[in-house]
Amino acid sequence: MSQDRPLNNAELLSVLDWYRAAGVDQAVGEEPVDRFARSAPPGAGAATSGQPPAQPVQPPGPVGGDPGEARRLAGSASSLDELRTILDRYDGCGLKFRATQLVFADGNPAARIMLIGEAPGAEEDRQGKPFVGRSGQLLDRMLNAIGLDRSSVYIANTVPWRPPGNRAPTPEEMELCLPFLHRQVELVAPQLVMTLGGSAMQTIFRTTSGIIKMRGRWQTVSIGAHQVEAVPTLHPAYLLRNPAAKQQAWRDLLSLRMKMEAMGLSP
């Protein structure tokens, strides 16, 4: 067995990166915590130690928000800048209190094509923009392959804050964030939408079907009060893990390009 040794700077940074990816975002407190007393039955700690039982630690931020308030706030925005300001001030979703910052959107708000992903990852959380990590670099190459770039599309996520540890957003979190996405789509008013990944597809197409079954199929969907032609495709992160699936995504991109040409939409 190897002996314990101090970690060097590079190893310490690697450990911190691992903790961050796992969703650890709080250091230990200044005072020691008796975990045995906290997990003991009510009254047991007081009977043995003479101290009152420890109180459970409350998670940061609200336990649950009001979907009605989210809909009211989202509906009050008359521009994308106003919507972003409202989201910056909104405290109803607990995801905000564990994320570094809001990840609102990227690209051209006047674009006729909108891409919708699921939720920010670690790099997006750091930079405040969607799709800027390895999957974002692949997305840029995918767009370039059909003559598009970030100046000719508008990119957003179904959830604007990174879930801890990159977990999937809960149904409650989705319900609180969805009115803001709906209003974002209404304000952009795209003529074509492409969803990236299974979660975004299920949210926008209101289905429980899997992405492999649904990808590449165009449908007219209602997003808030906006009706638009939409098609789902595979998430770039999935393509990085499964390179063989890139040919399926390529067919979806060609389908998007053909739809653009049929509607007279130039890049």
QUICORHU-V363635 format. One line per field, one symbol per residue. phi: phi as a letter, one per 20 degrees, with the letter a starting at -180 (. if undefined). A space follows every 50 residues. Layout:
phi->???
This chain:
phi->.fffbfeeffffffffffgffenfccefffdfdeffffeffgnffffedm dfffeffeffnffbedgffffffffefdbfffffffffefdfdfggedef afdeabndfefedcdcdebfdfffffemcflcefffffggfffgfdndbf edccdbcfcecffgmmffffgfffffefgffgfffgfflfecccednfff ffffelcdfefffegndfbecddmedebfcbebffgffffecgfffffff fffffffffgffemeef
